[in-house]
């Protein structure tokens, strides 16, 4: 037995036991306080992050609003430009309609197609850029060059009797480089093959044009190619 067990009164022993318990509780309280401080620091960092995120969101919203304002200003300008263009185009359209309502010298109605061609309403197309009139449809079948030259020299069609085989340079005026095939299929359907011109090459060949790619080359005159006829529209 410990000596103190015989000498200390019961009150002193009780005091020592209570002090020991308080020490344990104090240690527990200190540990809880440290944990609480750590949690507070974590929550503070979370709040700071949320605050930063909110600031970034607010900046993004402000930036988007500025972009919207710029686009709205551009839209207002575009609407003004569109209104200005409408005022400019309207008299042009009116004049064009007056032009398109006219009849040619043979009494046929004239209608405008894409790329400036005029549909004369009688199976012919006029090209105002060259002053030439073309048959819309190619001639039926395919021909040797000499046969085409003999058969289609000054034939009659649409009340005109001066149709002819075009030269290679005249035939190439139908080539449109910005579309594919390189010809207006609205004005000139069935243009997917080679066409003869009247232009000779040497003693055995003649020039032809292919509107699928806008190329021209010379072929033996015994080859069989398609034919499209032309005339001078002022005749």
TIVOVEX-92088 format. One line per field, with one value per residue: residue number from 1; residue in three letters; y, x, z of N, C-alpha, C in turn. Coordinates in Angstrom, 2 decimals. Last residue first. Example, Ala and Ser with C-alpha at 12.3 -4.5 7.8 and 13.67 -1.06 7.14 Angstrom:
resi c(2/1)
resn c(SER/ALA)
n.north c(-2.25/-5.69)
n.east c(12.85/13.19)
n.up c(7.08/7.80)
ca.north c(-1.06/-4.50)
ca.east c(13.67/12.30)
ca.up c(7.14/7.80)
c.north c(0.03/-3.30)
c.east c(12.90/13.20)
c.up c(7.87/7.80)
//
This chain:
resi c(235/234/233/232/231/230/229/228/227/226/225/224/223/222/221/220/219/218/217/216/215/214/213/212/211/210/209/208/207/206/205/204/203/202/201/200/199/198/197/196/195/194/193/192/191/190/189/188/187/186/185/184/183/182/181/180/179/178/177/176/175/174/173/172/171/170/169/168/167/166/165/164/163/162/161/160/159/158/157/156/155/154/153/152/151/150/149/148/147/146/145/144/143/142/141/140/139/138/137/136/135/134/133/132/131/130/129/128/127/126/125/124/123/122/121/120/119/118/117/116/115/114/113/112/111/110/109/108/107/106/105/104/103/102/101/100/99/98/97/96/95/94/93/92/91/90/89/88/87/86/85/84/83/82/81/80/79/78/77/76/75/74/73/72/71/70/69/68/67/66/65/64/63/62/61/60/59/58/57/56/55/54/53/52/51/50/49/48/47/46/45/44/43/42/41/40/39/38/37/36/35/34/33/32/31/30/29/28/27/26/25/24/23/22/21/20/19/18/17/16/15/14/13/12/11/10/9/8/7/6/5/4/3/2/1)
resn c(UNK/UNK/UNK/UNK/UNK/UNK/UNK/UNK/UNK/UNK/UNK/UNK/UNK/UNK/UNK/UNK/UNK/UNK/UNK/UNK/UNK/UNK/UNK/UNK/UNK/UNK/UNK/UNK/UNK/UNK/UNK/UNK/UNK/UNK/UNK/UNK/UNK/UNK/UNK/UNK/UNK/UNK/UNK/UNK/UNK/UNK/UNK/UNK/UNK/UNK/UNK/UNK/UNK/UNK/UNK/UNK/UNK/UNK/UNK/UNK/UNK/UNK/UNK/UNK/UNK/UNK/UNK/UNK/UNK/UNK/UNK/UNK/UNK/UNK/UNK/UNK/UNK/UNK/UNK/UNK/UNK/UNK/UNK/UNK/UNK/UNK/UNK/UNK/UNK/UNK/UNK/UNK/UNK/UNK/UNK/UNK/UNK/UNK/UNK/UNK/UNK/UNK/UNK/UNK/UNK/UNK/UNK/UNK/UNK/UNK/UNK/UNK/UNK/UNK/UNK/UNK/UNK/UNK/UNK/UNK/UNK/UNK/UNK/UNK/UNK/UNK/UNK/UNK/UNK/UNK/UNK/UNK/UNK/UNK/UNK/UNK/UNK/UNK/UNK/UNK/UNK/UNK/UNK/UNK/UNK/UNK/UNK/UNK/UNK/UNK/UNK/UNK/UNK/UNK/UNK/UNK/UNK/UNK/UNK/UNK/UNK/UNK/UNK/UNK/UNK/UNK/UNK/UNK/UNK/UNK/UNK/UNK/UNK/UNK/UNK/UNK/UNK/UNK/UNK/UNK/UNK/UNK/UNK/UNK/UNK/UNK/UNK/UNK/UNK/UNK/UNK/UNK/UNK/UNK/UNK/UNK/UNK/UNK/UNK/UNK/UNK/UNK/UNK/UNK/UNK/UNK/UNK/UNK/UNK/UNK/UNK/UNK/UNK/UNK/UNK/UNK/UNK/UNK/UNK/UNK/UNK/UNK/UNK/UNK/UNK/UNK/UNK/UNK/UNK/UNK/UNK/UNK/UNK/UNK/UNK)
n.north c(39.58/39.82/37.36/35.03/31.66/28.17/24.77/22.00/18.54/15.89/13.73/11.24/11.54/12.48/14.46/14.05/16.97/19.25/20.83/22.47/22.41/22.57/20.34/20.00/20.89/20.70/21.30/20.85/21.46/18.89/17.34/17.25/19.44/21.77/22.18/24.42/25.24/24.78/22.34/19.77/18.86/16.14/16.24/17.38/19.00/19.08/22.62/25.68/27.11/25.43/24.97/26.91/25.33/23.54/21.72/24.26/27.69/29.56/29.58/28.82/28.95/30.17/30.86/28.64/29.09/31.11/29.63/27.72/28.76/26.93/26.21/28.16/29.68/31.27/31.52/31.70/30.56/28.43/27.55/26.31/26.37/27.01/23.89/21.24/19.39/20.03/19.95/17.32/15.90/16.69/15.56/13.20/13.48/12.32/13.29/16.45/19.41/20.78/23.43/26.24/27.88/31.30/34.37/36.98/39.12/38.79/39.48/38.42/35.61/34.01/30.91/29.25/28.34/30.61/32.26/33.38/34.01/35.37/35.30/36.05/34.10/32.90/34.62/36.57/36.24/37.50/36.30/37.00/38.61/39.08/40.95/40.27/42.16/42.99/42.32/42.90/45.66/45.84/44.46/46.31/48.45/47.21/46.65/49.26/50.27/48.41/48.79/50.99/50.16/47.94/49.20/50.41/48.15/47.10/49.08/48.81/46.22/46.63/48.29/46.49/44.59/46.01/46.32/43.65/43.10/44.74/43.57/41.07/41.80/42.70/40.31/38.88/40.41/39.97/37.21/37.19/38.55/36.75/34.58/35.65/36.01/33.37/32.41/33.88/32.81/30.16/30.47/31.47/29.27/27.46/28.67/28.49/25.74/25.32/26.78/25.32/22.87/23.71/24.49/21.99/20.68/22.25/21.76/19.07/19.24/20.70/18.87/16.83/18.19/18.61/16.01/15.43/17.31/16.43/14.06/15.08/16.46/14.35/13.11/15.10/15.29/12.80/13.05/14.99/13.68/11.60/12.47/10.65/8.37/6.06/6.63/7.33/4.92/2.26/-1.18)
n.east c(-30.16/-29.55/-28.55/-26.98/-27.24/-26.49/-26.87/-25.01/-24.37/-22.04/-19.97/-18.01/-15.06/-13.98/-12.29/-10.66/-10.73/-9.35/-10.95/-11.83/-13.69/-15.71/-16.74/-19.08/-18.83/-16.43/-16.07/-13.80/-12.37/-11.11/-8.70/-7.30/-5.75/-6.00/-9.04/-11.86/-14.87/-17.44/-17.65/-19.52/-19.44/-19.72/-22.32/-24.34/-26.51/-29.34/-30.30/-29.69/-30.86/-30.32/-27.65/-25.16/-22.00/-20.13/-22.18/-20.91/-19.72/-17.89/-17.53/-19.44/-19.52/-20.44/-18.27/-17.50/-18.72/-17.03/-14.68/-15.46/-18.49/-21.62/-23.59/-26.65/-29.59/-31.29/-34.02/-36.66/-38.91/-37.85/-35.61/-33.79/-30.21/-27.50/-26.36/-26.42/-25.31/-22.59/-21.59/-22.25/-20.61/-18.11/-18.11/-20.72/-23.08/-25.91/-29.31/-30.87/-29.25/-30.17/-32.38/-32.27/-30.26/-29.35/-28.15/-25.95/-24.96/-23.36/-24.98/-27.52/-28.35/-31.45/-32.75/-35.72/-38.28/-39.73/-39.12/-36.67/-34.96/-31.84/-29.29/-28.17/-27.98/-31.38/-33.63/-36.44/-38.43/-40.53/-42.95/-42.91/-43.03/-40.76/-39.40/-40.50/-42.25/-41.81/-41.50/-38.91/-38.99/-40.58/-38.92/-36.82/-38.05/-38.59/-36.00/-35.08/-36.73/-35.81/-33.18/-33.17/-34.79/-33.33/-31.06/-32.16/-32.89/-30.35/-29.22/-30.87/-30.16/-27.48/-27.72/-28.95/-26.93/-24.96/-26.26/-26.38/-23.67/-23.10/-24.74/-23.56/-21.11/-22.00/-22.98/-20.61/-19.39/-21.16/-20.82/-18.13/-18.28/-19.87/-18.15/-16.09/-17.51/-18.11/-15.54/-14.92/-16.85/-16.08/-13.60/-14.43/-15.88/-13.78/-12.26/-14.08/-14.21/-11.57/-11.58/-13.52/-12.19/-10.09/-11.50/-12.52/-10.17/-9.42/-11.57/-11.19/-8.79/-9.66/-11.48/-9.74/-8.29/-10.27/-10.85/-8.44/-8.54/-10.78/-9.76/-7.83/-9.39/-10.78/-8.70/-7.93/-10.25/-10.30/-8.09/-8.94/-11.01/-9.73/-6.33/-3.32/-2.15/-2.54/-1.91/0.71/2.03/0.38/0.84)
n.up c(-136.42/-133.78/-132.94/-134.87/-133.63/-133.12/-131.88/-130.89/-131.08/-130.10/-132.19/-133.41/-135.49/-137.77/-137.08/-134.02/-131.92/-129.54/-126.70/-123.68/-120.57/-118.68/-117.55/-118.96/-121.55/-123.88/-127.37/-130.20/-133.43/-135.65/-137.93/-140.32/-140.82/-138.11/-136.98/-137.42/-135.89/-135.29/-132.62/-130.94/-127.53/-125.21/-122.62/-121.13/-121.54/-121.09/-121.16/-120.83/-118.75/-116.60/-116.74/-117.77/-117.19/-115.96/-113.52/-111.47/-111.58/-112.46/-115.21/-117.85/-121.33/-123.56/-125.06/-126.48/-128.92/-129.91/-130.22/-132.11/-133.82/-134.14/-136.97/-137.33/-138.66/-140.19/-140.14/-137.76/-136.68/-135.21/-137.79/-140.58/-141.20/-141.93/-141.65/-140.72/-142.51/-142.85/-140.24/-139.52/-141.29/-140.35/-137.73/-137.09/-134.38/-132.48/-131.52/-132.00/-130.84/-127.62/-126.81/-127.30/-129.64/-129.04/-130.17/-129.03/-127.66/-125.47/-123.34/-123.75/-125.29/-125.59/-126.59/-127.76/-127.55/-127.17/-125.06/-124.70/-121.88/-121.52/-118.95/-116.51/-114.61/-114.87/-117.15/-118.11/-121.01/-123.48/-125.84/-129.34/-131.63/-133.00/-131.60/-128.19/-125.67/-122.17/-119.57/-118.92/-118.52/-116.29/-114.53/-114.39/-113.13/-110.66/-109.81/-109.45/-107.43/-105.31/-104.55/-102.82/-100.74/-99.93/-98.94/-96.65/-95.21/-94.78/-93.18/-90.92/-90.22/-89.60/-87.34/-85.60/-85.43/-84.10/-81.64/-80.88/-80.58/-78.36/-76.44/-76.24/-75.16/-72.66/-71.65/-71.40/-69.37/-67.25/-66.93/-66.16/-63.72/-62.29/-62.24/-60.69/-58.33/-57.74/-57.28/-54.99/-53.26/-53.20/-51.92/-49.46/-48.55/-48.33/-46.32/-44.23/-43.90/-43.02/-40.61/-39.23/-38.97/-37.32/-35.05/-34.30/-33.63/-31.47/-29.71/-29.17/-27.75/-25.53/-24.44/-23.70/-21.78/-19.93/-19.19/-17.85/-15.81/-14.41/-13.39/-11.68/-9.89/-8.67/-7.36/-5.55/-4.02/-2.84/-1.23/0.52/1.79/3.21/3.93/3.66/4.87/3.54/0.94/1.03/0.89/-0.69/0.00)
ca.north c(39.30/41.03/37.69/36.41/32.68/29.57/25.79/23.05/19.82/16.58/14.59/11.67/11.31/11.29/14.87/13.65/15.57/18.91/20.13/22.34/22.20/23.79/20.91/19.46/21.84/19.84/21.85/20.58/21.73/20.10/17.52/16.06/18.90/21.00/22.07/23.30/25.60/24.81/23.71/20.24/19.53/17.03/15.57/16.56/19.50/18.03/21.25/24.70/27.61/25.99/23.86/27.05/25.88/24.91/21.84/22.94/26.66/29.54/28.95/29.58/28.37/29.57/31.95/28.81/28.02/31.41/30.78/27.27/28.58/28.02/25.63/27.62/28.92/31.49/30.55/32.20/31.63/29.57/27.21/27.15/25.69/27.91/25.16/22.35/19.28/19.97/21.15/18.44/15.73/17.06/17.02/13.53/13.56/12.79/12.43/15.02/18.62/20.37/22.00/25.67/26.91/29.87/33.58/35.74/39.40/38.56/39.84/39.86/36.03/35.12/31.69/29.89/27.33/29.87/31.59/34.03/32.94/35.69/34.80/37.07/34.42/33.13/33.47/36.52/36.08/37.34/36.88/36.05/38.50/38.01/41.37/40.49/41.05/43.31/42.24/41.50/45.10/46.49/43.88/44.98/48.63/47.73/45.54/48.38/50.81/48.47/47.66/51.04/51.38/47.76/48.38/51.25/49.09/46.33/48.82/50.08/46.51/45.75/48.81/47.75/44.23/45.57/47.51/44.39/42.42/44.96/44.98/41.18/41.21/43.63/41.42/38.41/40.29/41.33/37.76/36.53/39.11/38.11/34.47/35.25/37.17/34.31/31.87/34.06/34.25/30.51/29.93/32.30/30.55/27.19/28.51/29.81/26.46/24.69/27.16/26.72/22.94/23.15/25.48/23.06/20.17/22.17/23.11/19.48/18.48/21.26/20.16/16.56/17.69/19.76/16.76/14.64/17.35/17.73/14.02/14.21/17.19/15.35/12.38/14.65/16.45/13.17/12.03/15.28/14.91/11.28/12.28/11.69/9.68/6.04/6.05/8.40/5.64/3.54/0.00)
ca.east c(-30.50/-30.01/-29.96/-26.83/-27.42/-26.48/-26.85/-25.92/-24.41/-23.33/-20.21/-19.40/-15.70/-14.83/-13.60/-10.77/-11.01/-9.68/-9.85/-11.97/-12.50/-15.30/-15.57/-19.01/-19.33/-17.09/-16.11/-15.03/-12.45/-11.90/-9.39/-8.07/-6.52/-5.26/-7.70/-11.01/-13.46/-17.12/-17.63/-18.69/-20.13/-18.91/-21.43/-23.37/-25.20/-28.70/-30.31/-29.20/-30.98/-31.66/-28.53/-26.48/-22.99/-19.78/-21.33/-20.65/-20.71/-18.22/-16.49/-19.53/-18.85/-21.45/-18.92/-16.90/-19.23/-18.43/-14.69/-15.07/-17.05/-20.78/-22.69/-25.36/-28.91/-29.84/-33.44/-35.36/-39.10/-38.45/-36.17/-34.88/-31.49/-28.61/-25.94/-26.91/-26.72/-23.48/-21.41/-22.85/-22.06/-18.52/-17.99/-19.35/-22.72/-24.53/-28.26/-30.99/-29.84/-29.20/-32.10/-32.18/-31.33/-29.04/-29.32/-26.20/-25.89/-22.74/-23.56/-27.31/-27.31/-30.59/-32.18/-34.42/-37.22/-39.94/-40.42/-37.55/-35.75/-33.24/-29.88/-28.44/-26.77/-30.15/-33.18/-35.04/-38.30/-39.14/-42.63/-42.74/-44.22/-41.61/-39.95/-39.50/-42.20/-41.86/-42.85/-39.25/-38.21/-41.03/-40.21/-36.58/-37.56/-39.69/-36.92/-34.42/-36.87/-37.20/-33.50/-32.39/-35.17/-34.69/-30.96/-31.56/-33.94/-31.34/-28.65/-30.86/-31.55/-27.84/-27.07/-29.64/-28.22/-24.71/-25.92/-27.63/-24.43/-22.40/-24.95/-24.95/-21.15/-21.33/-23.91/-21.64/-18.76/-20.95/-22.14/-18.55/-17.47/-20.37/-19.44/-15.82/-16.94/-19.21/-16.33/-14.12/-16.84/-17.38/-13.67/-13.56/-16.58/-14.89/-11.66/-13.65/-15.40/-12.04/-10.66/-13.76/-13.43/-9.79/-10.72/-13.44/-10.98/-8.54/-11.34/-12.40/-8.82/-8.62/-11.95/-10.76/-7.60/-9.62/-11.87/-8.85/-7.43/-10.82/-10.88/-7.42/-8.41/-11.53/-9.43/-6.98/-9.79/-11.39/-8.10/-7.81/-11.31/-10.61/-7.73/-4.22/-1.97/-2.81/-3.22/-0.28/2.03/1.10/0.00)
ca.up c(-137.82/-134.45/-132.62/-134.38/-134.67/-132.72/-132.92/-130.44/-131.80/-130.11/-131.04/-133.34/-134.20/-137.91/-137.61/-135.42/-132.19/-130.92/-127.34/-125.13/-121.37/-119.38/-116.89/-117.60/-120.55/-122.91/-126.01/-129.46/-131.99/-135.40/-136.65/-139.93/-141.95/-139.10/-136.43/-137.82/-136.03/-136.71/-133.13/-132.05/-128.63/-126.02/-123.56/-120.42/-121.99/-121.91/-120.62/-121.81/-120.12/-116.76/-117.13/-117.14/-118.11/-116.32/-114.69/-112.05/-111.27/-111.03/-114.38/-116.59/-120.16/-122.69/-124.31/-125.15/-128.07/-129.63/-129.32/-130.77/-133.72/-133.61/-135.98/-137.79/-137.61/-140.29/-141.06/-138.23/-137.67/-134.51/-136.49/-140.07/-141.11/-142.24/-142.24/-139.91/-142.14/-144.02/-141.04/-138.80/-141.37/-141.71/-137.94/-137.44/-135.78/-132.55/-132.03/-131.66/-131.93/-128.63/-126.89/-125.94/-129.43/-129.04/-129.83/-129.76/-128.74/-126.78/-123.28/-123.97/-124.36/-126.02/-125.49/-127.97/-127.67/-128.42/-125.06/-125.66/-122.50/-121.77/-120.19/-117.50/-115.36/-114.14/-116.39/-117.71/-119.56/-123.08/-124.54/-128.24/-130.81/-133.54/-132.89/-129.23/-126.63/-123.59/-120.11/-119.15/-119.62/-117.50/-114.87/-114.95/-114.49/-111.46/-110.08/-110.42/-108.78/-105.77/-105.43/-104.05/-101.47/-100.46/-100.14/-97.69/-95.64/-95.55/-94.50/-91.66/-90.57/-90.72/-88.56/-85.95/-86.00/-85.47/-82.42/-81.09/-81.63/-79.65/-76.81/-76.71/-76.50/-73.56/-71.87/-72.32/-70.69/-67.74/-67.28/-67.40/-64.81/-62.52/-62.92/-62.07/-59.00/-57.99/-58.39/-56.20/-53.53/-53.75/-53.28/-50.31/-48.77/-49.23/-47.66/-44.69/-44.34/-44.26/-41.69/-39.55/-39.75/-38.65/-35.78/-34.70/-34.75/-32.63/-30.21/-29.89/-29.01/-26.41/-24.93/-24.70/-22.97/-20.57/-19.91/-19.02/-16.77/-15.09/-14.35/-12.78/-10.69/-9.46/-8.41/-6.57/-4.78/-3.74/-2.29/-0.36/1.03/2.08/4.27/3.12/5.50/4.97/1.15/1.01/2.15/-0.74/0.00)
c.north c(39.18/40.77/38.93/36.97/34.03/30.44/27.21/24.25/20.75/17.94/15.24/12.44/11.81/10.90/13.68/13.97/15.30/17.39/19.79/21.63/22.16/23.64/22.14/20.01/21.28/20.70/20.90/21.14/21.37/20.23/18.78/16.27/17.74/20.50/21.17/23.34/24.36/25.06/23.64/21.76/19.98/17.59/16.61/15.87/18.67/18.50/20.28/23.30/26.55/26.45/24.31/25.92/25.99/25.49/23.30/22.24/25.34/28.52/28.80/28.91/29.34/28.99/31.42/29.98/28.17/30.36/31.18/28.44/28.16/27.73/26.74/26.94/28.26/30.80/30.70/31.11/32.31/30.79/28.48/26.61/26.64/27.16/25.94/23.71/20.55/20.08/21.19/19.73/16.88/16.94/17.42/15.02/13.66/12.63/13.05/14.23/17.14/19.57/21.74/24.21/26.30/29.05/32.11/35.07/38.17/38.94/39.73/40.27/37.51/35.44/32.78/30.70/27.92/28.81/30.81/33.36/33.60/34.52/35.20/36.60/35.33/33.42/33.86/35.30/35.94/37.28/36.58/36.79/37.53/37.78/40.32/40.79/41.33/42.04/42.51/41.34/43.68/45.91/44.52/44.34/47.29/47.91/46.01/47.23/49.97/49.10/47.82/49.99/51.49/48.97/48.15/50.48/49.98/47.24/48.07/49.89/47.82/46.01/47.97/48.33/45.47/45.23/47.15/45.66/43.14/44.34/45.28/42.60/41.29/43.12/42.45/39.53/39.86/41.32/39.16/37.05/38.51/38.77/35.85/35.14/36.86/35.55/32.81/33.58/34.55/31.99/30.28/31.82/31.45/28.48/28.23/29.73/27.85/25.42/26.58/27.21/24.37/23.21/25.01/24.14/21.25/21.68/23.11/20.88/18.89/20.57/20.79/17.85/17.40/19.33/17.98/15.41/16.59/17.86/15.33/14.15/16.37/16.11/13.35/13.92/16.04/14.35/12.36/14.30/15.22/12.51/12.02/11.42/10.73/7.42/6.06/7.88/6.69/4.27/1.23)
c.east c(-32.00/-30.46/-30.45/-28.22/-27.17/-26.81/-27.00/-25.76/-25.41/-23.21/-21.59/-19.63/-17.15/-15.49/-14.54/-12.17/-10.88/-9.80/-10.27/-10.74/-12.83/-14.07/-15.03/-17.82/-19.35/-17.52/-16.91/-14.93/-13.82/-12.07/-10.26/-8.94/-7.43/-6.17/-6.90/-9.67/-12.60/-15.64/-17.33/-18.75/-19.12/-19.73/-20.58/-22.38/-24.06/-27.36/-29.59/-29.17/-30.66/-31.87/-29.98/-27.38/-24.31/-20.69/-21.12/-21.98/-20.26/-19.28/-16.90/-18.61/-18.97/-20.85/-20.01/-17.50/-18.72/-19.01/-16.12/-15.08/-16.68/-19.29/-21.77/-24.64/-27.66/-29.08/-31.93/-34.73/-37.81/-38.54/-36.67/-35.36/-32.52/-29.94/-27.17/-26.38/-27.26/-24.96/-22.36/-22.74/-22.77/-20.02/-18.49/-19.30/-21.21/-24.04/-26.89/-29.84/-29.85/-29.91/-31.01/-31.74/-31.16/-30.32/-28.98/-27.47/-26.22/-23.65/-22.90/-25.85/-27.02/-29.60/-31.30/-34.05/-35.85/-38.88/-40.72/-38.92/-36.79/-33.90/-31.36/-29.06/-27.04/-29.01/-31.93/-34.77/-36.83/-39.08/-41.17/-42.41/-44.12/-42.83/-40.86/-40.20/-41.10/-41.88/-42.92/-40.65/-38.65/-40.31/-40.78/-37.89/-37.33/-39.26/-38.08/-35.33/-36.19/-37.34/-34.88/-32.83/-34.43/-35.12/-32.33/-31.48/-33.42/-32.45/-29.63/-30.32/-31.65/-29.27/-27.44/-29.05/-29.00/-26.02/-25.66/-27.38/-25.74/-23.19/-24.31/-25.23/-22.56/-21.34/-23.31/-22.63/-19.77/-20.35/-22.00/-19.90/-17.88/-19.60/-20.00/-17.11/-16.64/-18.70/-17.48/-14.89/-16.08/-17.45/-14.98/-13.61/-15.75/-15.64/-12.75/-13.05/-15.05/-13.26/-11.11/-12.86/-13.75/-11.02/-10.42/-12.72/-11.93/-9.31/-10.44/-12.23/-10.03/-8.62/-10.94/-11.30/-8.59/-8.91/-11.27/-9.86/-7.79/-9.71/-10.98/-8.51/-7.98/-10.61/-10.19/-7.69/-8.85/-10.99/-9.18/-7.78/-10.19/-10.90/-8.55/-5.64/-2.94/-2.81/-3.59/-1.68/0.94/0.95/0.87)
c.up c(-138.00/-135.88/-133.32/-134.19/-134.03/-133.93/-132.36/-131.38/-131.12/-130.80/-131.18/-132.04/-134.25/-136.58/-137.81/-135.91/-133.69/-131.05/-128.77/-125.68/-122.85/-120.25/-117.60/-116.84/-119.14/-121.72/-125.13/-128.05/-131.44/-133.89/-136.66/-138.70/-141.56/-140.20/-137.37/-137.08/-136.32/-136.97/-134.62/-132.18/-129.69/-127.18/-124.30/-121.35/-121.39/-122.45/-121.56/-121.20/-121.15/-118.20/-117.24/-117.64/-117.37/-117.39/-115.09/-112.30/-111.88/-110.66/-112.92/-115.58/-118.97/-121.41/-123.39/-124.37/-126.64/-128.68/-128.95/-129.79/-132.31/-133.75/-135.46/-136.63/-138.16/-139.15/-141.22/-139.09/-138.09/-135.42/-135.84/-138.73/-140.50/-142.27/-142.69/-140.39/-141.49/-143.60/-142.23/-139.60/-140.68/-141.88/-139.31/-137.74/-135.93/-133.98/-131.96/-132.28/-131.55/-129.71/-127.92/-125.97/-128.05/-129.03/-130.02/-129.26/-129.57/-127.95/-124.65/-123.99/-124.61/-124.91/-126.08/-126.74/-127.92/-128.65/-126.32/-125.79/-123.40/-122.48/-120.29/-118.79/-116.55/-115.13/-115.60/-116.85/-119.21/-121.55/-124.18/-126.95/-129.65/-132.67/-133.49/-130.56/-127.63/-124.43/-121.61/-119.73/-119.96/-118.71/-116.14/-115.36/-115.16/-112.92/-110.95/-110.81/-109.84/-107.16/-106.05/-105.06/-102.79/-101.27/-100.77/-99.01/-96.76/-96.06/-95.38/-93.06/-91.34/-91.17/-89.78/-87.23/-86.42/-86.17/-83.88/-81.91/-81.92/-80.80/-78.16/-77.18/-77.09/-74.99/-72.81/-72.65/-71.74/-69.14/-67.86/-67.87/-66.16/-63.67/-63.25/-62.88/-60.46/-58.71/-58.75/-57.43/-54.82/-54.11/-53.95/-51.76/-49.69/-49.57/-48.70/-46.09/-44.86/-44.81/-43.03/-40.68/-40.16/-39.55/-37.21/-35.49/-35.26/-33.86/-31.46/-30.47/-29.85/-27.77/-25.89/-25.31/-24.10/-21.84/-20.63/-19.86/-18.05/-16.13/-15.14/-13.84/-11.89/-10.38/-9.32/-7.70/-5.90/-4.63/-3.32/-1.52/0.07/1.23/3.03/3.56/5.02/5.58/2.64/1.27/2.22/0.58/0.00)
//
